[in-house]
């Protein structure tokens, strides 16, 4: 039996982790310098408008990432048709999403046209990201090194771009375009690597794209629900409090996300293998690999959360300076909801393999409603700490409580429990 620490999945994840370590190091340095330069208020305005872009990402991507891999595994001769059809649909949804973002920001902030400009510049990334569907093909064949190389190059380009902005004292609008520039560079490189590796000829097969969309629409709704309770806190803080408060809260959540690439890379790398084992009918290995993945993700998140809780003041002081020390209490709360968020991400693989997609939108809707109510009650009383508590409670409800309401997803609770207690490990040691 293959060990969880060996095999093509870990090698593939190694490329993803290596790329994101590079990205993390660059983002820590450049991001901290940018935050210091802009100050909490401008930094808050930048992230307030970015929240709308993140909210619309699930609409723009159409929730196709995991589904298209499953379709390509089932019909390898139609890979080019799937990729071309999905890319075209994602391009259309991205353009519409970009327009909607600008209109919504204008509607909510009619007297602040500068925020509308920031929103437009950041929304362009959604259009460029339509090419990211090629990443699914690289994941399918465990060739994520190409994606990693492309991202490293993009991060270097964007880091150089930001250094120029900092040295020439440019306005916040120039920084708003940075993420879109990053997406543009990655899109171009992904296409070049795909052609160089002789990927199948892509055809704009709308019927194949709709075939994927038929199964992925559950994930669009799920993504919207997740975005609702992951971004609505910043939007509500911006409306109820100040841009400075948004800047402090964003600092806390940014630090939480600095390391999340590790469990995300593991999940992305193990997804094809788990799907293949399920399709092959190898129930024993399928269940073992699934529990191994859950265990790795859960315990990695717990370990990192403990470290951040202890070191929060030091981390913020070193990276962002005294002006951002108000983010410490929120950081100590926020770091814990990443564990439950990652449990939900692994659950997405299980849901897809078990064809229980229809339930996702229901319990995520429960979480979204809870988050809106909790934020509305807690932010006016406890400020950004209240927003952090609201999101933590929401993540617990969404990842562990809500699935137990449905008979076909109730077993997820016991899978998570087995992974947390390492029951699968001790069973195989006997």
N, C-alpha and C positions, 0 to 999 in steps of 0.2 A: 504493500500500500504506500502510495506516495505521501511523503510528509508535506504538511502545509508550507514548510519553509523551503521546499524544493520545487523544481518544475518550471515549465514555460510561463505559468502565470506570474510567478515571482520575478522572473527575468523581465517579463513585459512590464510588470509594475515597477521594477527597478528603473526603467527608462522614464516612466511617468514621474516617479519620485525624484529622480535626478534632475529632470527638467524643472519640477516645481521647487526643489531646493534652490536652484539657481534663481528662479523667479522670486522666491521668498526673500532671499538675501538682497536682491535688487530692490524689491518692494519695501523691505524694512528700511533700507538706507534712503532711497529716493522718496518713498512715501512719507517717512518721518520729516525729511527736509522740506518736502512740499507742504505738509501740515504746519510745520513751524513757520514757513514763509507766508502762507495764506492766513494763518490765525484761525481760531475756532469759528468765527462768524463766516468768513468766506469758505472755509473748509466745510462748514455746515451747509451753505447754499449749494455747493458743488455736489454734496452727497444727498441733499434733499431732492434735487432734480434727477440724480442717478437712481434714486429709489423707484421712480416711475419707469425707467428703462428696465430695471430688474423685474419689476412687476409684469411688464409686457413680454419678457423673454420667453415664458412658457407658451404664449400665443404665437410668437414669431417662430419658435422652434417646432411647434406643433407636437411636442412630446414624442418625437419619432426615434430618439437615439436607441433605446433598448429594443423597441419593436422591430426596427429595420434589421438589426443584427439577427433576431430570431427568424425573420423572413428570408434573409440571405443564407442562413444555415439550412433552412428548409428547401430553398430553391436557388442553389448556387449558380445555375445557368442564367438566371435573370438578375444578377447583381447590378449590372449596368443600368437596367431599366428601373430597378428600385431606387438607385442613387440619383439618377437623372430626374425621375418623376418627383421624388421627395425634395430635391434641391429646388425645383421650380416652384413647388407649392410653398416652401419655406421662404423663398424670395418674395413671393406675392404677399404673404402674411407679414413679412418684415417691413415692407414698404407701408402697408396699412397701419402697422403698429407704430412706426415712426411718426406718421401724421397724427395719429390719435394721441400720442404722448405730448406733442407740442400743443395741441388743442386743449388738453386737460390742464396742463400747467398754466396756460393762458387763462383758462376759466377760473382756476383756483387763485391765481395771482395776477389779476387784470392790471394792477398798477405797477407791476414789476416785470417789464419786458425783458430785462437782462436774464431773468431766470428762464424765460422762454428760449432765449438764445443758447443758454447752457444745456437745456433739455434737447434742443435740436442737434447740437454738436455731439452730444453723447448718444443720441438715438441712432446715429448713422452706423454704429457698431452692429446693430441688429441686422442690417442689410448685408454687411460683409460676412456675418456669421452664418448666413445661409449656406455657404460653402463648407461649413464645419461638418456637414453630413458625411463628408469623406472620412472623418475620424472614425465613424462606425465601421468602415471597411478595413481600416488599419487595425482597429481593435479585433475585428473578426479573425484576422490572420496573425494576431500577436506581433504586429509591426509598429507598435506605438513609438518606437524610437524615431521614426520619421516625424511624427506629430511633435514629439519632445524637442527634436532639433529645430523644427520650425518655430516653436514657441520660445525657445531660448534666443533664437535670432531676433524674434519680434520684441522680446523683453529688452534685449540690448539696444535695439533701435529706439524704442520708446524711452528707455532710461536716458539715452543720449539726448533725445528730444527734450525731456524734462530738465536735464542739466542745463541745456541751452536756455530754456525758459527761466530757470532760477538765476542764471548768471546775467541774463538781460532784463530781469525784473518785469516779466510779462504779466498781464492781467489773468484773472481766473478763467476767462473764456478759452485761453490757449491751453490751459490744463484740462478743460472739459473735452477737448478733441483727442486727448492722449489715448483713452480707451478705444476710441474708434480707429485711431491709427494702428494700435496694437492688433485689433481684429482684422484690419485690412492686410497687414503684413502676413499674419498667420494664414489668412485665406489664400493669398497668392502662393505662399510656400507649400501649403497643403496640396494645391492643384498641381504645382510643379513636381512634387514628390510622387503624387498619385500617377502622373503621366510617366515619370522616370521609372517607377516600379511596375509599369505596364498593367495598370489597373484596367478592368473591363471597360469597353467603350460605353459611355453614358448616353442614354437616350431619354429625352423628355417624355417619358411614358406616364401621362397623367393617371391612367387607370391603375398602374402599379402604385403610384403615390397615394391614390385614394384608398387602395387596398391596405396600405400601411396606416393611413389616417383612420381607417375604420376601427383599428385596434388601439391606436394611440390617442384617440380623442379623450379617453379616460384620463390619460396623463396630462392632457392640456388642462382639463378641469382641475386635476390634482395640483398641477403646477401653479394654476391661478390661486388655489386655496393656500398653497405654501407661500407664494409670493405675497398674498394678502396679509398673512400673519408674520412674515419675515421683513416686509417693507412698510407695512401700514404703520408700524410703530414710529419710524422716522418721519413719515408723512404727517402723522398726528402730532408728534413732538414739534414739527415745524409750524403747524397751525396753532397748537395750544400754548407752546412755549416760545422759544427763539431759535434763530439759526445757530447761535452759539451752543445751545443745548443739543441740537442735532449734531454739531461737530464733536462734542464730548461723547455722545452716545455712539457715534460712528467710530470714534477712536477705540472704544471698548469692543465693539463687534469686529472691527478690523483685526485687532490683536487675536481675537478668538479664531478668526479665519486664516491667520497666518500659517497655521500648521495643518489645516484640515485637508490639505492635498494628500497626506499620507493615507488616511482611510479611504479617501475618494479614489486614489490610484489603485488601492487593493480591490475595491469594489468593481471598478471599471475593468481591471485585469482578470478578475475571477468570473465576471458575468458570462462570457462566452462558454467557459468550461462548465459552469453550473447548468447552463441551458442545454449544452450538448449531452451531459449526463442524464438530464431529465428526458430529453428527446430519445435517447438510446434506451431508456427504461431501466437504467442502473440505479434503482432506488437507494440502495445502501450507500454507494459512493456519492450520490446526489445529496442525500441528507447529511452525510458526514462533511462534505465540502461546504455546504450551506452553514452548518453550525460552526465550522472552523472560521469561516468568514465573519460571522456574527461575533464570535469570541475575540478575534483579532481587533475588530473595530471597537467593540465595547471597552476592552481593557486598555487599548491605546488612548481612547478618549478620557477615561477615568484618570489615568496616570498624568496626562497633560493638564487636566483640569485642576488637580491637586497642586501641581507645580505653579500654575498661574495664580491660583488663590493666594499662595504664600508670597510670590514674587511680584504681584501686581503693582505696588507703588514704585518699586525699583524699575520695572519694565517701562512704565509710562514716563517716569522722570528721565530715563536715559534716552528713550526714543523720541518723545514728544515735548518734553520740557515742562516746567512748572505751570504753564498756562493750561495744560490738559490734565492736571492732577484731579480735577473734579470727576474724572471718568473712572477712578479706582473702584468705588463701590459698585458701579454698574458692571464693570469688568468681572468682579468676583462673582456676580450673579450670572451674567451672560455666558461665561465659559462653560457652565454646566448644561445649557440647553443644546450644545453641539453634540453631546453624547446621544441624546434622544433624536436629534435631527439625523445623525448617521444611522441609527437603528432604523429609522424610516426609509432611508436610502437603500439599505440592504433589503428591507422588506419589499421594496419595489421590484427587486430581482425575483424574490419568492412569489410575489403576486403574479408577475408575468409568466413564470414557469407553470404556475398552478391555474392559469387562465381565470383568475378571480379579479380581473381589472375593474369590473363594474362597482366593486365595493369601495375602491379607493376614494372616489369623489364624495362618497357619503360621510366617511369618518374624517376626511380632511375638511369638509364643509362644517362639521361639528367643531373642529379646531378653529376654523376661521371665525365663526360666530363667537366662540368663547374669547378669542383674542381681541376682537373688536370691543366686546363688552368690558373685558378686563382692562384694556388700554384706556378706554373712556373713563373708567372708574379710578384707575391707579395713577395715570399720568398727572392729572390735576393735583393729586394729594402728595405723591412721592416723586414726581418728576421723572428723570431718566431711569432711576432705580425701579420705579413702578413699571416702566415699560419693559425693563429686563425681567422682572418677576412675571409679568403678563405673558411674555414669550416663553419663559421656562415652563410655566404651568400649561400653556398651550401645547408645547412640544410633548410633554408627558401625556396629556390627553390624547393627542393625535397618534403617537407612536405605540402607546400601550393600552389606554383605556378604550378608545373608540373602536378598534378592531374586535374587542371582546363582545361588542353588541351584536355581531353577526355570526351565525353558526359556522359558516365556511371560512371565516378568518380568525375565529377564536383560538385556533391551534397556534397562531403566531406568538401568543403570550408564552406558551410553553417552550417554543423554539428559542425565544429570547432568554428564558429562564435557564434552559439547558446550556446555552452559550455562556451566560453570565457565571454559572456555577462550574463551568468546564466539565460538565457531566460526560460529554462525548470523549473527552481526553482520558478521564479516569476509567471509563468503560473499556477503551481500547488498550489501556495499560494492564488490564487484568489478564 
